[in-house]
């Protein structure tokens, strides 16, 4: 019976705290690169890197792709509250993850790190620092940062886990119990 609880993830696993190291790494790299961008770049002045990439310092007062950026300021507090709640949920979910899983906790850790990286900006600055600007000819992707990249990578891993690996876990469990 205790082994089944462990596999379902119903117990707190101190060893899962190691996944928090990945979150902290994402936060540290994000904050470090934002600091460099904020001190080395002029606001909205693109610095060419390669034919499809510029470093361009921008401030995002909204959510992804500047959603609600012109909403008058209330959105800052909504995004802070939402990110704080989601971060707490992810920490508890991560700490209860079965030790045998690797992709799902990596996904959660990256999303958590990215969310906290942007949360730090919202709390301390009132906006999120973006500086990575990808483009092709006249098509521009909205500027983003390392936190956004961690969230995106984490989301991709979460989708892979949900649509491919969860099915395999269920099949293995059915074979084991069947």
C-alpha positions as CSV (number, residue, x, y, z in Angstrom):
1,X,0.0,0.0,0.0
2,X,2.6,2.6,0.8
3,X,4.3,2.0,-2.5
4,X,1.0,2.7,-4.3
5,X,0.7,6.0,-2.5
6,X,4.3,6.8,-3.5
7,X,3.6,6.1,-7.2
8,X,0.4,8.3,-7.2
9,X,2.4,11.2,-5.8
10,X,0.2,11.6,-2.7
11,X,3.2,11.9,-0.3
12,X,5.6,14.8,0.1
13,X,9.1,13.8,-1.2
14,X,12.0,15.8,0.1
15,X,14.2,14.6,-2.7
16,X,12.0,16.5,-5.1
17,X,13.5,19.7,-3.7
18,X,16.2,19.1,-6.2
19,X,13.8,20.1,-8.9
20,X,13.6,23.4,-7.2
21,X,17.2,23.9,-8.1
22,X,16.1,24.0,-11.8
23,X,13.6,26.7,-10.9
24,X,16.2,28.7,-9.1
25,X,18.6,28.3,-12.0
26,X,15.9,29.7,-14.4
27,X,15.3,32.6,-12.0
28,X,18.9,33.5,-11.6
29,X,19.7,33.4,-15.3
30,X,16.5,35.3,-16.1
31,X,17.3,38.1,-13.6
32,X,21.0,38.2,-14.5
33,X,20.2,38.6,-18.2
34,X,17.5,41.2,-17.5
35,X,20.0,43.2,-15.4
36,X,22.5,43.1,-18.3
37,X,19.9,44.1,-20.8
38,X,18.6,47.0,-18.6
39,X,22.1,48.4,-18.0
40,X,23.7,47.8,-21.4
41,X,20.8,48.6,-23.8
42,X,18.9,51.8,-24.6
43,X,15.2,51.5,-24.4
44,X,13.6,50.4,-27.7
45,X,16.9,50.8,-29.6
46,X,17.5,47.4,-31.4
47,X,21.0,46.0,-31.3
48,X,21.7,43.7,-34.2
49,X,23.0,40.2,-33.2
50,X,22.4,38.0,-36.2
51,X,20.1,38.4,-39.3
52,X,17.0,37.2,-37.3
53,X,17.8,38.4,-33.8
54,X,18.1,41.8,-32.0
55,X,18.6,42.7,-28.4
56,X,15.9,45.3,-27.8
57,X,15.1,46.5,-24.3
58,X,11.3,46.8,-23.8
59,X,9.0,47.0,-20.8
60,X,5.9,44.9,-20.8
61,X,3.2,46.1,-18.5
62,X,0.8,43.3,-19.5
63,X,0.9,39.6,-19.8
64,X,2.2,37.5,-22.7
65,X,2.5,39.5,-25.9
66,X,1.6,42.7,-23.9
67,X,-2.0,41.4,-23.3
68,X,-3.7,44.1,-21.1
69,X,-0.7,46.3,-21.1
70,X,-2.8,49.4,-21.5
71,X,-5.4,48.5,-18.9
72,X,-4.6,51.3,-16.5
73,X,-2.4,49.5,-13.9
74,X,-4.9,47.2,-12.1
75,X,-3.6,44.3,-14.2
76,X,-0.2,44.4,-12.4
77,X,-1.9,43.3,-9.1
78,X,-4.0,40.6,-10.8
79,X,-0.9,39.2,-12.5
80,X,1.1,39.3,-9.2
81,X,-1.7,37.5,-7.4
82,X,-2.2,35.0,-10.1
83,X,1.5,34.2,-10.5
84,X,1.9,33.9,-6.7
85,X,-1.0,31.5,-6.4
86,X,0.1,29.4,-9.4
87,X,3.7,29.3,-8.1
88,X,2.6,28.0,-4.7
89,X,0.4,25.3,-6.4
90,X,3.4,24.3,-8.6
91,X,5.7,24.1,-5.6
92,X,3.3,21.7,-3.7
93,X,2.6,19.7,-6.9
94,X,6.3,19.4,-7.6
95,X,7.1,18.3,-4.1
96,X,4.5,15.5,-4.2
97,X,5.6,14.2,-7.6
98,X,6.5,10.6,-7.8
99,X,10.3,10.1,-7.8
100,X,10.1,8.0,-11.0
101,X,8.8,10.9,-13.1
102,X,11.3,13.2,-14.8
103,X,9.7,15.1,-17.6
104,X,6.7,16.4,-15.7
105,X,8.7,17.7,-12.8
106,X,11.2,19.3,-15.2
107,X,8.3,21.0,-16.9
108,X,6.8,22.2,-13.7
109,X,10.2,23.5,-12.4
110,X,10.8,25.5,-15.6
111,X,7.3,27.0,-15.6
112,X,7.7,27.8,-11.9
113,X,11.1,29.4,-12.5
114,X,9.9,31.5,-15.4
115,X,6.8,32.6,-13.5
116,X,8.8,33.7,-10.5
117,X,11.3,35.5,-12.7
118,X,8.6,37.6,-14.3
119,X,6.9,38.0,-10.9
120,X,10.0,39.5,-9.4
121,X,10.0,42.1,-12.2
122,X,6.3,42.9,-11.7
123,X,6.7,43.4,-7.9
124,X,10.0,45.4,-8.1
125,X,9.6,47.3,-11.3
126,X,5.9,47.3,-12.1
127,X,6.6,45.7,-15.5
128,X,8.5,42.8,-17.1
129,X,11.8,43.4,-18.8
130,X,11.9,41.9,-22.3
131,X,14.9,42.1,-24.6
132,X,15.0,39.2,-27.0
133,X,13.6,40.2,-30.3
134,X,13.2,37.6,-33.1
135,X,12.2,38.6,-36.6
136,X,12.1,37.6,-40.2
137,X,12.0,40.3,-42.9
138,X,9.0,42.4,-41.8
139,X,7.5,39.9,-39.4
140,X,8.3,40.5,-35.8
141,X,7.8,38.1,-32.9
142,X,7.0,40.0,-29.7
143,X,10.0,40.6,-27.5
144,X,10.5,38.1,-24.7
145,X,13.0,37.1,-22.0
146,X,14.6,34.0,-20.4
147,X,11.7,33.6,-18.0
148,X,9.3,33.4,-21.0
149,X,11.6,30.9,-22.7
150,X,11.6,28.7,-19.5
151,X,7.8,28.9,-19.4
152,X,7.5,28.0,-23.1
153,X,10.0,25.1,-22.8
154,X,8.2,23.9,-19.6
155,X,4.8,24.1,-21.4
156,X,6.2,22.0,-24.3
157,X,7.5,19.4,-21.9
158,X,4.1,19.4,-20.1
159,X,2.3,18.8,-23.4
160,X,4.7,16.0,-24.3
161,X,4.2,14.4,-20.8
162,X,0.4,14.8,-21.1
163,X,-0.1,13.5,-24.6
164,X,2.6,10.9,-24.8
165,X,4.2,9.9,-21.5
166,X,1.0,9.8,-19.4
167,X,-0.4,7.2,-21.8
168,X,2.7,5.0,-21.4
169,X,2.5,5.3,-17.6
170,X,-1.1,4.2,-17.6
171,X,-0.3,1.3,-19.8
172,X,2.6,0.1,-17.5
173,X,0.3,0.4,-14.5
174,X,-2.4,-1.6,-16.2
175,X,0.1,-4.3,-17.2
176,X,1.5,-4.4,-13.7
177,X,-2.0,-4.6,-12.1
178,X,-3.6,-6.7,-14.9
